[in-house]
Structures are given as C-alpha cells and as structure tokens.
C-alpha cells in the first residue's frame, strides 16, 4: 500500500466503505484456500463494521452499469467495483492502474 493510500484510509474525516462485491471475492478466495484470515470472512468483515466500516450493497443499478464499461478488464469483480465507484461517485483505493481507464478516481 502506498503512503498516500495509507493516509487516506487513516484520515478520520474519510468514511471507509467496502463493496459487498469485495466481501464476495474474499469469501471465494478464502474458500479456495488463497486467502488466510484469523477467522471466517463473516467474522473479519463483522469486526471491521463494528469499527466503523460501511459495506456498500450491490444493487441492480450497479450490476446494469457494467454493461456500459469498456471491455478492457476481464475480472468481473473489478468491473463491478468500477461500476459502483462511478455510480456512487466514490474513489477506489487500489494499485490496479486499469481502473483509471474507466474514469474511476483512484487513490494509491
């Protein structure tokens, strides 16, 4: 993680939001053994929610907005995150430069 993204995450005036699509991806990776957490994904995310993290649900407008995105990124999770970011006017904290091509505001 870059120093600027770390500062953005630690700033007390910034609301931290996690997409439900990211929770889904965490669950898949943990289930496949590609992600090790101290407990379950539900326990991990639940703890973060108790600490003030907000989970952004995926609604049909986010899912439908994927259709309008250029097909430059094959990862369906990333495409959904880009659609949510654009629809909700929220920046993404990511090192993946592909998001910039969608017009997403990236913090890294």
Rosetta constraint file for C-alpha pairs under 8 A:
AtomPair CA 1 CA 5 HARMONIC 6.51 0.50
AtomPair CA 1 CA 6 HARMONIC 6.61 0.50
AtomPair CA 1 CA 95 HARMONIC 7.63 0.50
AtomPair CA 1 CA 108 HARMONIC 7.26 0.50
AtomPair CA 2 CA 6 HARMONIC 6.21 0.50
AtomPair CA 2 CA 108 HARMONIC 5.71 0.50
AtomPair CA 3 CA 7 HARMONIC 6.16 0.50
AtomPair CA 3 CA 108 HARMONIC 7.83 0.50
AtomPair CA 4 CA 8 HARMONIC 6.22 0.50
AtomPair CA 4 CA 107 HARMONIC 7.30 0.50
AtomPair CA 4 CA 108 HARMONIC 6.03 0.50
AtomPair CA 5 CA 9 HARMONIC 6.21 0.50
AtomPair CA 5 CA 93 HARMONIC 6.45 0.50
AtomPair CA 5 CA 107 HARMONIC 5.68 0.50
AtomPair CA 5 CA 108 HARMONIC 4.80 0.50
AtomPair CA 6 CA 10 HARMONIC 6.17 0.50
AtomPair CA 7 CA 11 HARMONIC 5.99 0.50
AtomPair CA 8 CA 14 HARMONIC 7.08 0.50
AtomPair CA 8 CA 107 HARMONIC 7.84 0.50
AtomPair CA 9 CA 14 HARMONIC 7.09 0.50
AtomPair CA 9 CA 16 HARMONIC 7.01 0.50
AtomPair CA 10 CA 14 HARMONIC 7.85 0.50
AtomPair CA 15 CA 53 HARMONIC 7.38 0.50
AtomPair CA 15 CA 54 HARMONIC 7.72 0.50
AtomPair CA 16 CA 52 HARMONIC 7.53 0.50
AtomPair CA 16 CA 53 HARMONIC 5.26 0.50
AtomPair CA 16 CA 54 HARMONIC 6.26 0.50
AtomPair CA 17 CA 53 HARMONIC 5.80 0.50
AtomPair CA 17 CA 54 HARMONIC 4.71 0.50
AtomPair CA 17 CA 55 HARMONIC 5.58 0.50
AtomPair CA 17 CA 56 HARMONIC 6.38 0.50
AtomPair CA 18 CA 22 HARMONIC 6.77 0.50
AtomPair CA 18 CA 23 HARMONIC 7.65 0.50
AtomPair CA 18 CA 53 HARMONIC 7.09 0.50
AtomPair CA 18 CA 54 HARMONIC 6.20 0.50
AtomPair CA 18 CA 55 HARMONIC 4.76 0.50
AtomPair CA 18 CA 56 HARMONIC 5.90 0.50
AtomPair CA 19 CA 23 HARMONIC 6.72 0.50
AtomPair CA 19 CA 55 HARMONIC 5.59 0.50
AtomPair CA 19 CA 56 HARMONIC 4.67 0.50
AtomPair CA 19 CA 57 HARMONIC 6.34 0.50
AtomPair CA 19 CA 58 HARMONIC 7.27 0.50
AtomPair CA 19 CA 81 HARMONIC 7.23 0.50
AtomPair CA 20 CA 24 HARMONIC 6.21 0.50
AtomPair CA 20 CA 55 HARMONIC 6.07 0.50
AtomPair CA 20 CA 56 HARMONIC 5.75 0.50
AtomPair CA 20 CA 57 HARMONIC 5.22 0.50
AtomPair CA 20 CA 58 HARMONIC 6.18 0.50
AtomPair CA 21 CA 25 HARMONIC 6.23 0.50
AtomPair CA 21 CA 57 HARMONIC 7.85 0.50
AtomPair CA 21 CA 58 HARMONIC 6.86 0.50
AtomPair CA 21 CA 77 HARMONIC 6.41 0.50
AtomPair CA 21 CA 80 HARMONIC 7.31 0.50
AtomPair CA 21 CA 81 HARMONIC 7.14 0.50
AtomPair CA 22 CA 26 HARMONIC 6.09 0.50
AtomPair CA 22 CA 77 HARMONIC 7.34 0.50
AtomPair CA 23 CA 27 HARMONIC 6.21 0.50
AtomPair CA 23 CA 41 HARMONIC 7.54 0.50
AtomPair CA 23 CA 45 HARMONIC 7.61 0.50
AtomPair CA 24 CA 28 HARMONIC 6.33 0.50
AtomPair CA 25 CA 29 HARMONIC 6.18 0.50
AtomPair CA 25 CA 77 HARMONIC 7.21 0.50
AtomPair CA 26 CA 30 HARMONIC 5.97 0.50
AtomPair CA 26 CA 35 HARMONIC 7.36 0.50
AtomPair CA 26 CA 41 HARMONIC 6.82 0.50
AtomPair CA 27 CA 31 HARMONIC 5.95 0.50
AtomPair CA 27 CA 41 HARMONIC 6.02 0.50
AtomPair CA 28 CA 32 HARMONIC 6.23 0.50
AtomPair CA 29 CA 33 HARMONIC 6.24 0.50
AtomPair CA 29 CA 34 HARMONIC 5.02 0.50
AtomPair CA 29 CA 35 HARMONIC 5.38 0.50
AtomPair CA 30 CA 34 HARMONIC 5.70 0.50
AtomPair CA 30 CA 35 HARMONIC 4.53 0.50
AtomPair CA 30 CA 36 HARMONIC 6.29 0.50
AtomPair CA 30 CA 37 HARMONIC 7.63 0.50
AtomPair CA 30 CA 41 HARMONIC 7.46 0.50
AtomPair CA 31 CA 35 HARMONIC 7.95 0.50
AtomPair CA 37 CA 41 HARMONIC 7.24 0.50
AtomPair CA 37 CA 44 HARMONIC 7.51 0.50
AtomPair CA 38 CA 44 HARMONIC 7.87 0.50
AtomPair CA 39 CA 43 HARMONIC 6.28 0.50
AtomPair CA 39 CA 44 HARMONIC 6.63 0.50
AtomPair CA 40 CA 44 HARMONIC 6.19 0.50
AtomPair CA 41 CA 45 HARMONIC 6.03 0.50
AtomPair CA 42 CA 46 HARMONIC 5.77 0.50
AtomPair CA 43 CA 47 HARMONIC 6.06 0.50
AtomPair CA 44 CA 48 HARMONIC 6.49 0.50
AtomPair CA 45 CA 49 HARMONIC 6.14 0.50
AtomPair CA 46 CA 50 HARMONIC 6.26 0.50
AtomPair CA 47 CA 51 HARMONIC 6.40 0.50
AtomPair CA 48 CA 52 HARMONIC 6.54 0.50
AtomPair CA 48 CA 53 HARMONIC 5.53 0.50
AtomPair CA 49 CA 53 HARMONIC 4.41 0.50
AtomPair CA 49 CA 54 HARMONIC 6.02 0.50
AtomPair CA 49 CA 55 HARMONIC 7.46 0.50
AtomPair CA 58 CA 62 HARMONIC 6.21 0.50
AtomPair CA 58 CA 63 HARMONIC 7.18 0.50
AtomPair CA 58 CA 84 HARMONIC 7.74 0.50
AtomPair CA 59 CA 63 HARMONIC 6.53 0.50
AtomPair CA 60 CA 64 HARMONIC 5.97 0.50
AtomPair CA 61 CA 65 HARMONIC 6.01 0.50
AtomPair CA 62 CA 66 HARMONIC 6.89 0.50
AtomPair CA 62 CA 80 HARMONIC 6.88 0.50
AtomPair CA 62 CA 83 HARMONIC 5.73 0.50
AtomPair CA 62 CA 84 HARMONIC 5.38 0.50
AtomPair CA 62 CA 87 HARMONIC 6.86 0.50
AtomPair CA 63 CA 67 HARMONIC 7.98 0.50
AtomPair CA 63 CA 80 HARMONIC 6.54 0.50
AtomPair CA 63 CA 83 HARMONIC 7.45 0.50
AtomPair CA 65 CA 69 HARMONIC 7.16 0.50
AtomPair CA 65 CA 83 HARMONIC 5.65 0.50
AtomPair CA 65 CA 87 HARMONIC 7.84 0.50
AtomPair CA 66 CA 79 HARMONIC 6.26 0.50
AtomPair CA 66 CA 80 HARMONIC 6.14 0.50
AtomPair CA 66 CA 83 HARMONIC 5.61 0.50
AtomPair CA 69 CA 79 HARMONIC 7.56 0.50
AtomPair CA 69 CA 83 HARMONIC 7.47 0.50
AtomPair CA 69 CA 102 HARMONIC 6.90 0.50
AtomPair CA 70 CA 102 HARMONIC 7.18 0.50
AtomPair CA 72 CA 98 HARMONIC 7.86 0.50
AtomPair CA 73 CA 78 HARMONIC 7.44 0.50
AtomPair CA 73 CA 79 HARMONIC 6.77 0.50
AtomPair CA 73 CA 98 HARMONIC 7.06 0.50
AtomPair CA 74 CA 79 HARMONIC 7.60 0.50
AtomPair CA 75 CA 79 HARMONIC 6.31 0.50
AtomPair CA 76 CA 80 HARMONIC 6.19 0.50
AtomPair CA 77 CA 81 HARMONIC 6.19 0.50
AtomPair CA 78 CA 82 HARMONIC 6.12 0.50
AtomPair CA 79 CA 83 HARMONIC 6.23 0.50
AtomPair CA 80 CA 84 HARMONIC 6.14 0.50
AtomPair CA 81 CA 85 HARMONIC 6.03 0.50
AtomPair CA 82 CA 86 HARMONIC 6.19 0.50
AtomPair CA 82 CA 99 HARMONIC 6.62 0.50
AtomPair CA 82 CA 102 HARMONIC 7.00 0.50
AtomPair CA 82 CA 104 HARMONIC 6.45 0.50
AtomPair CA 83 CA 87 HARMONIC 6.03 0.50
AtomPair CA 84 CA 88 HARMONIC 5.85 0.50
AtomPair CA 84 CA 89 HARMONIC 7.94 0.50
AtomPair CA 84 CA 90 HARMONIC 7.81 0.50
AtomPair CA 85 CA 89 HARMONIC 5.52 0.50
AtomPair CA 85 CA 90 HARMONIC 4.79 0.50
AtomPair CA 85 CA 91 HARMONIC 6.13 0.50
AtomPair CA 85 CA 92 HARMONIC 6.78 0.50
AtomPair CA 85 CA 104 HARMONIC 6.50 0.50
AtomPair CA 85 CA 105 HARMONIC 7.95 0.50
AtomPair CA 86 CA 90 HARMONIC 6.70 0.50
AtomPair CA 86 CA 103 HARMONIC 7.75 0.50
AtomPair CA 86 CA 104 HARMONIC 6.16 0.50
AtomPair CA 90 CA 105 HARMONIC 7.33 0.50
AtomPair CA 91 CA 104 HARMONIC 6.66 0.50
AtomPair CA 91 CA 105 HARMONIC 4.69 0.50
AtomPair CA 91 CA 106 HARMONIC 5.51 0.50
AtomPair CA 91 CA 107 HARMONIC 6.67 0.50
AtomPair CA 92 CA 104 HARMONIC 7.28 0.50
AtomPair CA 92 CA 105 HARMONIC 6.34 0.50
AtomPair CA 92 CA 106 HARMONIC 4.95 0.50
AtomPair CA 92 CA 107 HARMONIC 6.00 0.50
AtomPair CA 93 CA 106 HARMONIC 5.89 0.50
AtomPair CA 93 CA 107 HARMONIC 4.75 0.50
AtomPair CA 93 CA 108 HARMONIC 5.97 0.50
AtomPair CA 94 CA 106 HARMONIC 6.53 0.50
AtomPair CA 94 CA 107 HARMONIC 6.43 0.50
AtomPair CA 94 CA 108 HARMONIC 5.88 0.50
AtomPair CA 95 CA 108 HARMONIC 5.78 0.50
AtomPair CA 97 CA 101 HARMONIC 7.56 0.50
AtomPair CA 98 CA 102 HARMONIC 7.35 0.50
AtomPair CA 99 CA 103 HARMONIC 6.98 0.50
AtomPair CA 99 CA 104 HARMONIC 5.77 0.50
AtomPair CA 99 CA 106 HARMONIC 7.16 0.50
AtomPair CA 100 CA 104 HARMONIC 5.31 0.50
AtomPair CA 100 CA 105 HARMONIC 6.79 0.50
AtomPair CA 100 CA 106 HARMONIC 6.62 0.50
